[in-house]
Amino acid sequence: MSCPICGKDTAPDFRPFCSKRCADVDLAKWLGGSYAIPSDDPEDAERALDEIAREAQKPH
């Protein structure tokens, strides 16, 4: 099995990754939203627009 981040062979201690670094890269992608599933739900779009508007009104 190869690491889904870099393609090297996996290490038993970090499976399915080859190292802690690749595991951390994967975690950062999850936390950053890179693995988000797009939605066509109109309520999701409305919620996102509301959040953008709230962020824009915050003082910088």
mmCIF file of the N, C-alpha and C atoms, coordinates in Angstrom:
data_MODEL
# 
_entry.id   MODEL 
# 
loop_
_atom_site.group_PDB 
_atom_site.id 
_atom_site.type_symbol 
_atom_site.label_atom_id 
_atom_site.label_alt_id 
_atom_site.label_comp_id 
_atom_site.label_asym_id 
_atom_site.label_entity_id 
_atom_site.label_seq_id 
_atom_site.pdbx_PDB_ins_code 
_atom_site.Cartn_x 
_atom_site.Cartn_y 
_atom_site.Cartn_z 
_atom_site.occupancy 
_atom_site.B_iso_or_equiv 
_atom_site.pdbx_formal_charge 
_atom_site.auth_seq_id 
_atom_site.auth_comp_id 
_atom_site.auth_asym_id 
_atom_site.auth_atom_id 
_atom_site.pdbx_PDB_model_num 
ATOM 1   N N  . MET A 1 1  ? 0.847   -1.174 0.000  1.00 0.00 ? 1  MET A N  1 
ATOM 2   C CA . MET A 1 1  ? 0.000   0.000  0.000  1.00 0.00 ? 1  MET A CA 1 
ATOM 3   C C  . MET A 1 1  ? 0.896   1.242  0.000  1.00 0.00 ? 1  MET A C  1 
ATOM 4   N N  . SER A 1 2  ? 0.510   2.238  -0.761 1.00 0.00 ? 2  SER A N  1 
ATOM 5   C CA . SER A 1 2  ? 1.314   3.451  -0.817 1.00 0.00 ? 2  SER A CA 1 
ATOM 6   C C  . SER A 1 2  ? 0.617   4.597  -0.087 1.00 0.00 ? 2  SER A C  1 
ATOM 7   N N  . CYS A 1 3  ? 1.415   5.533  0.392  1.00 0.00 ? 3  CYS A N  1 
ATOM 8   C CA . CYS A 1 3  ? 0.937   6.714  1.121  1.00 0.00 ? 3  CYS A CA 1 
ATOM 9   C C  . CYS A 1 3  ? 0.067   7.560  0.190  1.00 0.00 ? 3  CYS A C  1 
ATOM 10  N N  . PRO A 1 4  ? -1.132  7.957  0.644  1.00 0.00 ? 4  PRO A N  1 
ATOM 11  C CA . PRO A 1 4  ? -2.002  8.755  -0.216 1.00 0.00 ? 4  PRO A CA 1 
ATOM 12  C C  . PRO A 1 4  ? -1.503  10.191 -0.439 1.00 0.00 ? 4  PRO A C  1 
ATOM 13  N N  . ILE A 1 5  ? -0.532  10.617 0.357  1.00 0.00 ? 5  ILE A N  1 
ATOM 14  C CA . ILE A 1 5  ? -0.007  11.984 0.206  1.00 0.00 ? 5  ILE A CA 1 
ATOM 15  C C  . ILE A 1 5  ? 1.184   12.027 -0.748 1.00 0.00 ? 5  ILE A C  1 
ATOM 16  N N  . CYS A 1 6  ? 2.185   11.140 -0.529 1.00 0.00 ? 6  CYS A N  1 
ATOM 17  C CA . CYS A 1 6  ? 3.410   11.232 -1.337 1.00 0.00 ? 6  CYS A CA 1 
ATOM 18  C C  . CYS A 1 6  ? 3.674   10.016 -2.216 1.00 0.00 ? 6  CYS A C  1 
ATOM 19  N N  . GLY A 1 7  ? 2.955   8.925  -1.977 1.00 0.00 ? 7  GLY A N  1 
ATOM 20  C CA . GLY A 1 7  ? 3.123   7.745  -2.813 1.00 0.00 ? 7  GLY A CA 1 
ATOM 21  C C  . GLY A 1 7  ? 4.172   6.753  -2.344 1.00 0.00 ? 7  GLY A C  1 
ATOM 22  N N  . LYS A 1 8  ? 4.930   7.075  -1.276 1.00 0.00 ? 8  LYS A N  1 
ATOM 23  C CA . LYS A 1 8  ? 5.925   6.133  -0.751 1.00 0.00 ? 8  LYS A CA 1 
ATOM 24  C C  . LYS A 1 8  ? 5.221   4.970  -0.060 1.00 0.00 ? 8  LYS A C  1 
ATOM 25  N N  . ASP A 1 9  ? 5.977   3.910  0.252  1.00 0.00 ? 9  ASP A N  1 
ATOM 26  C CA . ASP A 1 9  ? 5.420   2.780  0.999  1.00 0.00 ? 9  ASP A CA 1 
ATOM 27  C C  . ASP A 1 9  ? 4.988   3.242  2.387  1.00 0.00 ? 9  ASP A C  1 
ATOM 28  N N  . THR A 1 10 ? 3.912   2.660  2.893  1.00 0.00 ? 10 THR A N  1 
ATOM 29  C CA . THR A 1 10 ? 3.414   3.054  4.208  1.00 0.00 ? 10 THR A CA 1 
ATOM 30  C C  . THR A 1 10 ? 4.275   2.468  5.314  1.00 0.00 ? 10 THR A C  1 
ATOM 31  N N  . ALA A 1 11 ? 4.245   3.115  6.467  1.00 0.00 ? 11 ALA A N  1 
ATOM 32  C CA . ALA A 1 11 ? 4.944   2.640  7.659  1.00 0.00 ? 11 ALA A CA 1 
ATOM 33  C C  . ALA A 1 11 ? 3.892   2.154  8.651  1.00 0.00 ? 11 ALA A C  1 
ATOM 34  N N  . PRO A 1 12 ? 4.145   1.009  9.297  1.00 0.00 ? 12 PRO A N  1 
ATOM 35  C CA . PRO A 1 12 ? 3.147   0.460  10.226 1.00 0.00 ? 12 PRO A CA 1 
ATOM 36  C C  . PRO A 1 12 ? 2.713   1.450  11.317 1.00 0.00 ? 12 PRO A C  1 
ATOM 37  N N  . ASP A 1 13 ? 3.633   2.277  11.808 1.00 0.00 ? 13 ASP A N  1 
ATOM 38  C CA . ASP A 1 13 ? 3.292   3.224  12.875 1.00 0.00 ? 13 ASP A CA 1 
ATOM 39  C C  . ASP A 1 13 ? 2.395   4.366  12.403 1.00 0.00 ? 13 ASP A C  1 
ATOM 40  N N  . PHE A 1 14 ? 2.361   4.625  11.109 1.00 0.00 ? 14 PHE A N  1 
ATOM 41  C CA . PHE A 1 14 ? 1.615   5.772  10.586 1.00 0.00 ? 14 PHE A CA 1 
ATOM 42  C C  . PHE A 1 14 ? 0.583   5.390  9.533  1.00 0.00 ? 14 PHE A C  1 
ATOM 43  N N  . ARG A 1 15 ? 0.306   4.120  9.393  1.00 0.00 ? 15 ARG A N  1 
ATOM 44  C CA . ARG A 1 15 ? -0.589  3.610  8.367  1.00 0.00 ? 15 ARG A CA 1 
ATOM 45  C C  . ARG A 1 15 ? -1.883  4.395  8.327  1.00 0.00 ? 15 ARG A C  1 
ATOM 46  N N  . PRO A 1 16 ? -2.390  4.847  7.236  1.00 0.00 ? 16 PRO A N  1 
ATOM 47  C CA . PRO A 1 16 ? -2.018  4.513  5.863  1.00 0.00 ? 16 PRO A CA 1 
ATOM 48  C C  . PRO A 1 16 ? -0.947  5.436  5.281  1.00 0.00 ? 16 PRO A C  1 
ATOM 49  N N  . PHE A 1 17 ? -0.267  6.188  6.134  1.00 0.00 ? 17 PHE A N  1 
ATOM 50  C CA . PHE A 1 17 ? 0.751   7.128  5.665  1.00 0.00 ? 17 PHE A CA 1 
ATOM 51  C C  . PHE A 1 17 ? 2.147   6.549  5.838  1.00 0.00 ? 17 PHE A C  1 
ATOM 52  N N  . CYS A 1 18 ? 3.140   7.231  5.268  1.00 0.00 ? 18 CYS A N  1 
ATOM 53  C CA . CYS A 1 18 ? 4.520   6.763  5.373  1.00 0.00 ? 18 CYS A CA 1 
ATOM 54  C C  . CYS A 1 18 ? 5.241   7.397  6.553  1.00 0.00 ? 18 CYS A C  1 
ATOM 55  N N  . SER A 1 19 ? 4.715   8.520  7.046  1.00 0.00 ? 19 SER A N  1 
ATOM 56  C CA . SER A 1 19 ? 5.396   9.250  8.118  1.00 0.00 ? 19 SER A CA 1 
ATOM 57  C C  . SER A 1 19 ? 4.404   10.149 8.850  1.00 0.00 ? 19 SER A C  1 
ATOM 58  N N  . LYS A 1 20 ? 4.876   10.688 9.975  1.00 0.00 ? 20 LYS A N  1 
ATOM 59  C CA . LYS A 1 20 ? 4.054   11.636 10.733 1.00 0.00 ? 20 LYS A CA 1 
ATOM 60  C C  . LYS A 1 20 ? 3.803   12.891 9.894  1.00 0.00 ? 20 LYS A C  1 
ATOM 61  N N  . ARG A 1 21 ? 4.814   13.282 9.127  1.00 0.00 ? 21 ARG A N  1 
ATOM 62  C CA . ARG A 1 21 ? 4.670   14.468 8.284  1.00 0.00 ? 21 ARG A CA 1 
ATOM 63  C C  . ARG A 1 21 ? 3.489   14.326 7.329  1.00 0.00 ? 21 ARG A C  1 
ATOM 64  N N  . CYS A 1 22 ? 3.405   13.195 6.630  1.00 0.00 ? 22 CYS A N  1 
ATOM 65  C CA . CYS A 1 22 ? 2.306   12.995 5.686  1.00 0.00 ? 22 CYS A CA 1 
ATOM 66  C C  . CYS A 1 22 ? 0.962   12.897 6.416  1.00 0.00 ? 22 CYS A C  1 
ATOM 67  N N  . ALA A 1 23 ? 0.962   12.295 7.612  1.00 0.00 ? 23 ALA A N  1 
ATOM 68  C CA . ALA A 1 23 ? -0.270  12.246 8.407  1.00 0.00 ? 23 ALA A CA 1 
ATOM 69  C C  . ALA A 1 23 ? -0.705  13.658 8.782  1.00 0.00 ? 23 ALA A C  1 
ATOM 70  N N  . ASP A 1 24 ? 0.265   14.503 9.149  1.00 0.00 ? 24 ASP A N  1 
ATOM 71  C CA . ASP A 1 24 ? -0.050  15.893 9.502  1.00 0.00 ? 24 ASP A CA 1 
ATOM 72  C C  . ASP A 1 24 ? -0.523  16.695 8.291  1.00 0.00 ? 24 ASP A C  1 
ATOM 73  N N  . VAL A 1 25 ? 0.051   16.444 7.132  1.00 0.00 ? 25 VAL A N  1 
ATOM 74  C CA . VAL A 1 25 ? -0.400  17.111 5.903  1.00 0.00 ? 25 VAL A CA 1 
ATOM 75  C C  . VAL A 1 25 ? -1.854  16.761 5.627  1.00 0.00 ? 25 VAL A C  1 
ATOM 76  N N  . ASP A 1 26 ? -2.194  15.483 5.789  1.00 0.00 ? 26 ASP A N  1 
ATOM 77  C CA . ASP A 1 26 ? -3.569  15.035 5.574  1.00 0.00 ? 26 ASP A CA 1 
ATOM 78  C C  . ASP A 1 26 ? -4.514  15.690 6.573  1.00 0.00 ? 26 ASP A C  1 
ATOM 79  N N  . LEU A 1 27 ? -4.112  15.747 7.846  1.00 0.00 ? 27 LEU A N  1 
ATOM 80  C CA . LEU A 1 27 ? -4.941  16.387 8.869  1.00 0.00 ? 27 LEU A CA 1 
ATOM 81  C C  . LEU A 1 27 ? -5.167  17.863 8.537  1.00 0.00 ? 27 LEU A C  1 
ATOM 82  N N  . ALA A 1 28 ? -4.126  18.542 8.096  1.00 0.00 ? 28 ALA A N  1 
ATOM 83  C CA . ALA A 1 28 ? -4.253  19.959 7.727  1.00 0.00 ? 28 ALA A CA 1 
ATOM 84  C C  . ALA A 1 28 ? -5.237  20.137 6.573  1.00 0.00 ? 28 ALA A C  1 
ATOM 85  N N  . LYS A 1 29 ? -5.233  19.198 5.632  1.00 0.00 ? 29 LYS A N  1 
ATOM 86  C CA . LYS A 1 29 ? -6.197  19.281 4.531  1.00 0.00 ? 29 LYS A CA 1 
ATOM 87  C C  . LYS A 1 29 ? -7.621  19.137 5.040  1.00 0.00 ? 29 LYS A C  1 
ATOM 88  N N  . TRP A 1 30 ? -7.837  18.206 5.988  1.00 0.00 ? 30 TRP A N  1 
ATOM 89  C CA . TRP A 1 30 ? -9.181  18.044 6.565  1.00 0.00 ? 30 TRP A CA 1 
ATOM 90  C C  . TRP A 1 30 ? -9.595  19.314 7.303  1.00 0.00 ? 30 TRP A C  1 
ATOM 91  N N  . LEU A 1 31 ? -8.693  19.830 8.143  1.00 0.00 ? 31 LEU A N  1 
ATOM 92  C CA . LEU A 1 31 ? -9.033  21.006 8.942  1.00 0.00 ? 31 LEU A CA 1 
ATOM 93  C C  . LEU A 1 31 ? -9.199  22.258 8.082  1.00 0.00 ? 31 LEU A C  1 
ATOM 94  N N  . GLY A 1 32 ? -8.464  22.326 6.992  1.00 0.00 ? 32 GLY A N  1 
ATOM 95  C CA . GLY A 1 32 ? -8.544  23.481 6.101  1.00 0.00 ? 32 GLY A CA 1 
ATOM 96  C C  . GLY A 1 32 ? -9.708  23.431 5.123  1.00 0.00 ? 32 GLY A C  1 
ATOM 97  N N  . GLY A 1 33 ? -10.413 22.314 5.066  1.00 0.00 ? 33 GLY A N  1 
ATOM 98  C CA . GLY A 1 33 ? -11.558 22.204 4.180  1.00 0.00 ? 33 GLY A CA 1 
ATOM 99  C C  . GLY A 1 33 ? -11.253 21.716 2.785  1.00 0.00 ? 33 GLY A C  1 
ATOM 100 N N  . SER A 1 34 ? -10.021 21.268 2.544  1.00 0.00 ? 34 SER A N  1 
ATOM 101 C CA . SER A 1 34 ? -9.671  20.789 1.211  1.00 0.00 ? 34 SER A CA 1 
ATOM 102 C C  . SER A 1 34 ? -10.445 19.544 0.802  1.00 0.00 ? 34 SER A C  1 
ATOM 103 N N  . TYR A 1 35 ? -10.898 18.775 1.791  1.00 0.00 ? 35 TYR A N  1 
ATOM 104 C CA . TYR A 1 35 ? -11.616 17.553 1.498  1.00 0.00 ? 35 TYR A CA 1 
ATOM 105 C C  . TYR A 1 35 ? -13.134 17.751 1.574  1.00 0.00 ? 35 TYR A C  1 
ATOM 106 N N  . ALA A 1 36 ? -13.594 18.980 1.573  1.00 0.00 ? 36 ALA A N  1 
ATOM 107 C CA . ALA A 1 36 ? -15.027 19.254 1.669  1.00 0.00 ? 36 ALA A CA 1 
ATOM 108 C C  . ALA A 1 36 ? -15.763 18.740 0.434  1.00 0.00 ? 36 ALA A C  1 
ATOM 109 N N  . ILE A 1 37 ? -16.958 18.267 0.655  1.00 0.00 ? 37 ILE A N  1 
ATOM 110 C CA . ILE A 1 37 ? -17.808 17.783 -0.437 1.00 0.00 ? 37 ILE A CA 1 
ATOM 111 C C  . ILE A 1 37 ? -18.725 18.932 -0.858 1.00 0.00 ? 37 ILE A C  1 
ATOM 112 N N  . PRO A 1 38 ? -18.695 19.323 -2.131 1.00 0.00 ? 38 PRO A N  1 
ATOM 113 C CA . PRO A 1 38 ? -19.549 20.419 -2.587 1.00 0.00 ? 38 PRO A CA 1 
ATOM 114 C C  . PRO A 1 38 ? -21.030 20.068 -2.426 1.00 0.00 ? 38 PRO A C  1 
ATOM 115 N N  . SER A 1 39 ? -21.810 21.094 -2.158 1.00 0.00 ? 39 SER A N  1 
ATOM 116 C CA . SER A 1 39 ? -23.242 20.887 -1.967 1.00 0.00 ? 39 SER A CA 1 
ATOM 117 C C  . SER A 1 39 ? -24.032 21.769 -2.932 1.00 0.00 ? 39 SER A C  1 
ATOM 118 N N  . ASP A 1 40 ? -25.129 21.229 -3.432 1.00 0.00 ? 40 ASP A N  1 
ATOM 119 C CA . ASP A 1 40 ? -26.039 22.006 -4.272 1.00 0.00 ? 40 ASP A CA 1 
ATOM 120 C C  . ASP A 1 40 ? -27.270 22.450 -3.495 1.00 0.00 ? 40 ASP A C  1 
ATOM 121 N N  . ASP A 1 41 ? -27.266 22.191 -2.184 1.00 0.00 ? 41 ASP A N  1 
ATOM 122 C CA . ASP A 1 41 ? -28.393 22.540 -1.328 1.00 0.00 ? 41 ASP A CA 1 
ATOM 123 C C  . ASP A 1 41 ? -28.481 24.070 -1.201 1.00 0.00 ? 41 ASP A C  1 
ATOM 124 N N  . PRO A 1 42 ? -29.607 24.671 -1.554 1.00 0.00 ? 42 PRO A N  1 
ATOM 125 C CA . PRO A 1 42 ? -29.742 26.132 -1.468 1.00 0.00 ? 42 PRO A CA 1 
ATOM 126 C C  . PRO A 1 42 ? -29.546 26.662 -0.049 1.00 0.00 ? 42 PRO A C  1 
ATOM 127 N N  . GLU A 1 43 ? -29.920 25.896 0.961  1.00 0.00 ? 43 GLU A N  1 
ATOM 128 C CA . GLU A 1 43 ? -29.726 26.346 2.344  1.00 0.00 ? 43 GLU A CA 1 
ATOM 129 C C  . GLU A 1 43 ? -28.242 26.452 2.675  1.00 0.00 ? 43 GLU A C  1 
ATOM 130 N N  . ASP A 1 44 ? -27.419 25.545 2.150  1.00 0.00 ? 44 ASP A N  1 
ATOM 131 C CA . ASP A 1 44 ? -25.981 25.614 2.386  1.00 0.00 ? 44 ASP A CA 1 
ATOM 132 C C  . ASP A 1 44 ? -25.403 26.875 1.751  1.00 0.00 ? 44 ASP A C  1 
ATOM 133 N N  . ALA A 1 45 ? -25.838 27.192 0.563  1.00 0.00 ? 45 ALA A N  1 
ATOM 134 C CA . ALA A 1 45 ? -25.352 28.388 -0.125 1.00 0.00 ? 45 ALA A CA 1 
ATOM 135 C C  . ALA A 1 45 ? -25.768 29.643 0.628  1.00 0.00 ? 45 ALA A C  1 
ATOM 136 N N  . GLU A 1 46 ? -26.991 29.670 1.115  1.00 0.00 ? 46 GLU A N  1 
ATOM 137 C CA . GLU A 1 46 ? -27.467 30.836 1.867  1.00 0.00 ? 46 GLU A CA 1 
ATOM 138 C C  . GLU A 1 46 ? -26.675 30.994 3.162  1.00 0.00 ? 46 GLU A C  1 
ATOM 139 N N  . ARG A 1 47 ? -26.414 29.886 3.839  1.00 0.00 ? 47 ARG A N  1 
ATOM 140 C CA . ARG A 1 47 ? -25.634 29.914 5.078  1.00 0.00 ? 47 ARG A CA 1 
ATOM 141 C C  . ARG A 1 47 ? -24.220 30.428 4.804  1.00 0.00 ? 47 ARG A C  1 
ATOM 142 N N  . ALA A 1 48 ? -23.619 30.005 3.714  1.00 0.00 ? 48 ALA A N  1 
ATOM 143 C CA . ALA A 1 48 ? -22.270 30.453 3.362  1.00 0.00 ? 48 ALA A CA 1 
ATOM 144 C C  . ALA A 1 48 ? -22.249 31.948 3.059  1.00 0.00 ? 48 ALA A C  1 
ATOM 145 N N  . LEU A 1 49 ? -23.255 32.437 2.344  1.00 0.00 ? 49 LEU A N  1 
ATOM 146 C CA . LEU A 1 49 ? -23.328 33.871 2.050  1.00 0.00 ? 49 LEU A CA 1 
ATOM 147 C C  . LEU A 1 49 ? -23.508 34.684 3.328  1.00 0.00 ? 49 LEU A C  1 
ATOM 148 N N  . ASP A 1 50 ? -24.324 34.194 4.253  1.00 0.00 ? 50 ASP A N  1 
ATOM 149 C CA . ASP A 1 50 ? -24.513 34.879 5.532  1.00 0.00 ? 50 ASP A CA 1 
ATOM 150 C C  . ASP A 1 50 ? -23.198 34.949 6.309  1.00 0.00 ? 50 ASP A C  1 
ATOM 151 N N  . GLU A 1 51 ? -22.444 33.863 6.302  1.00 0.00 ? 51 GLU A N  1 
ATOM 152 C CA . GLU A 1 51 ? -21.166 33.831 7.004  1.00 0.00 ? 51 GLU A CA 1 
ATOM 153 C C  . GLU A 1 51 ? -20.164 34.798 6.372  1.00 0.00 ? 51 GLU A C  1 
ATOM 154 N N  . ILE A 1 52 ? -20.131 34.858 5.052  1.00 0.00 ? 52 ILE A N  1 
ATOM 155 C CA . ILE A 1 52 ? -19.241 35.797 4.356  1.00 0.00 ? 52 ILE A CA 1 
ATOM 156 C C  . ILE A 1 52 ? -19.611 37.236 4.713  1.00 0.00 ? 52 ILE A C  1 
ATOM 157 N N  . ALA A 1 53 ? -20.897 37.541 4.758  1.00 0.00 ? 53 ALA A N  1 
ATOM 158 C CA . ALA A 1 53 ? -21.356 38.883 5.091  1.00 0.00 ? 53 ALA A CA 1 
ATOM 159 C C  . ALA A 1 53 ? -20.957 39.242 6.520  1.00 0.00 ? 53 ALA A C  1 
ATOM 160 N N  . ARG A 1 54 ? -21.095 38.292 7.467  1.00 0.00 ? 54 ARG A N  1 
ATOM 161 C CA . ARG A 1 54 ? -20.711 38.555 8.857  1.00 0.00 ? 54 ARG A CA 1 
ATOM 162 C C  . ARG A 1 54 ? -19.207 38.815 8.970  1.00 0.00 ? 54 ARG A C  1 
ATOM 163 N N  . GLU A 1 55 ? -18.416 38.024 8.247  1.00 0.00 ? 55 GLU A N  1 
ATOM 164 C CA . GLU A 1 55 ? -16.964 38.219 8.271  1.00 0.00 ? 55 GLU A CA 1 
ATOM 165 C C  . GLU A 1 55 ? -16.577 39.582 7.698  1.00 0.00 ? 55 GLU A C  1 
ATOM 166 N N  . ALA A 1 56 ? -17.263 40.009 6.661  1.00 0.00 ? 56 ALA A N  1 
ATOM 167 C CA . ALA A 1 56 ? -16.958 41.294 6.023  1.00 0.00 ? 56 ALA A CA 1 
ATOM 168 C C  . ALA A 1 56 ? -17.281 42.471 6.942  1.00 0.00 ? 56 ALA A C  1 
ATOM 169 N N  . GLN A 1 57 ? -18.244 42.292 7.835  1.00 0.00 ? 57 GLN A N  1 
ATOM 170 C CA . GLN A 1 57 ? -18.640 43.381 8.740  1.00 0.00 ? 57 GLN A CA 1 
ATOM 171 C C  . GLN A 1 57 ? -17.754 43.490 9.968  1.00 0.00 ? 57 GLN A C  1 
ATOM 172 N N  . LYS A 1 58 ? -16.953 42.476 10.257 1.00 0.00 ? 58 LYS A N  1 
ATOM 173 C CA . LYS A 1 58 ? -16.063 42.506 11.414 1.00 0.00 ? 58 LYS A CA 1 
ATOM 174 C C  . LYS A 1 58 ? -14.977 43.548 11.191 1.00 0.00 ? 58 LYS A C  1 
ATOM 175 N N  . PRO A 1 59 ? -14.656 44.304 12.262 1.00 0.00 ? 59 PRO A N  1 
ATOM 176 C CA . PRO A 1 59 ? -13.552 45.261 12.125 1.00 0.00 ? 59 PRO A CA 1 
ATOM 177 C C  . PRO A 1 59 ? -12.217 44.535 11.997 1.00 0.00 ? 59 PRO A C  1 
ATOM 178 N N  . HIS A 1 60 ? -11.340 45.052 11.165 1.00 0.00 ? 60 HIS A N  1 
ATOM 179 C CA . HIS A 1 60 ? -10.042 44.403 10.918 1.00 0.00 ? 60 HIS A CA 1 
ATOM 180 C C  . HIS A 1 60 ? -9.009  45.123 11.650 1.00 0.00 ? 60 HIS A C  1 
# 
